[in-house]
């Protein structure tokens, strides 16, 4: 899942920020494609021509990232699915490949990266399609926080010593470090 969205702190759609000569969403979608062999955006279908990849509408607009994850899981035919936000310019295909390889070798339903400071990164995780029922049940019960929806699923933590892959951009100050690239 890649999703675009207007950030009130950024003042504009983060997906459209210029990054390495193209919109940020296009760069991240290409990175996901290199690792997964496929990239689909969840959210605004108008981003499809901008990103160069297909887009599907979020089945639960306004319900946050968990709604987007559930949309992706309902749409997929793939066994393992990388879900990542559109505002992580530090992602690279080698890192994403290691996530997939670890997920496929394990027996979990979600491979959840965990930073050195113990913060989980569910918006850059690998989700097995079989966890959809558990995510749907949590969503139907009113859960909207992604980490709360993980309760009851077989979650395998994936320790990551670097924070760079997960650095997201929410403010112009966050973006200034990447804007020159």
N, C-alpha and C positions, 0 to 999 in steps of 0.2 A: 504494500500500500504506500502510495505516495499521495500526499494530499496538500493542496494549496489553501491558503487562507490569509485573510487580511489580519494583520497584527495592529492593534491599537497603539502599542508601544513603538512599532516600526513605522506606522503611518501609511503603509501600502502593503500590497500582496507580496509576501516573502518569496513565493514561488517564482515571481517575475524579476527578482533582483538580478542584475547583470553579473555573471560569474564566468570567467575564462571565455569571454566572447559570446556567451549565450545565456539564456535565463537559467537561474539556479535549478529549477525543476528539471530542465533538460539534462544538465550535468549529472544530477543525482539519479535520474531515471536511467541514464546511460551506464552509470556505475552499477546500479542494480541489475540491469540487463546483462552486463558482462559476467556477473556472478550467478544469476538465476536463469539466464537464457530467455527471460521474459520480464517485462515491466508493465504494470497497469496502474494508472492513477485512479484514486478514489476521491471523488469530490466534484469539482466543476468540469464537465465535459468540454468546455471551451478551452481548457488548457491542453487538450490533446494535440492540436496542431502546433502549439507553442513548444511542447515538450518532445513531439515526434513519437509519442507512444499513445496507445489507446487509453481512454478514460471512461470510467463508469460513474454514474451519479451515486452519491452517498445515499443509502436507503434510510438513513437516520440523520438528516441534516440538523445541525444545531445541538446534537447530543454528544459532541466531543469525539475524541480519538477512538473510544471504544466502539462507537457506532460505525466508524470507518473500518476498524478491524473486523467487526462482524460482517460488514458489507463485503470486504475482501474474502472472508472465509466462506460466505454464501456463494460467491462468484467463482471460486477456484475449483479447478479439477486436479491441481498439483497436490502431491502428498505433503510436501514441506513448503512453507510460504514465508518469505522474508517480508516483514512489515517495517517500513521506516518512514519517518517524517520527511517532509520536503525541505527542511531547514537545517540540515546537518552537512555543511560543505566539507567537513573533514573525513567523510566516509571514503573508503577506497575498496577496490574489488578484492584485494588480497585479504583484507579483514573480513569482508562479507563472505568470501569463500571459506574462511576458517569457521565462521558461524555455521554455514551449511554443512560442512564436513562433520563438525562436532554434533550437530543436531541429528544427522542421518546415522551416526554411529551410536547414538544413545537410545534410551528407552523412554524419554520424556514426551510431553505434548507441546511444551514450550521451552525453547532454549533462550534463557534470559540473561543478557549481559549485565554484569554487576561491576561497577567502577571500584577503584581502590578505596574510595571513601564510603563504600557499601550502598551507594545509590543504584537502584535498578534502572535499566533502560528498556522498558517495554515497547518503545517506539523505534527500536532498532533490534528486533528480536525475530526468531524463527518460530513460526507457529505451525503445528501439524493440523491438517484439516479435520482430524477426529476430535479436536478440542472444541469444535464449533458448538456442540450441544451444551457444554459447560459455560461457554461464553454467552450463548443465547439465554440460558437460565439465569445467569447473573444479571444480564441486561433487562430481562423481563421482570426481575425482582427490584429493578430500580437502580442497580449499580451502574455508575458511570465512570468511576475511577478505574483505570486499566489495571493497576496493581491489585485492587480489591477483587477484580474479576478473575484474577489468577488463583484465588483460593479454591481449593478443590481440584485443581488441575495438576498434572504431574509436571512440575517446573524444574528444569535443570539449570542451576546457576552456571554462568560462564564468566569467570574472573577475567577482567581486563585491567591491565596496569596503566594504560594510557587513557587520558580523558579526551584527547583530540578527536577521535571518531565521532564523539557524541556532542561536541560543542555545537549548540544550536544558536541561531541568530534571532533574537527577539527585539533588539533595539538597534538604532543607528550605530551606537557605540560597539555593540557585538559585531555588527557587519563591517565596521571600518577595517578590521584585521584581514578580512577576506576580499574587500572591494578592490584592492589593487591587483589581485590575481587574475 
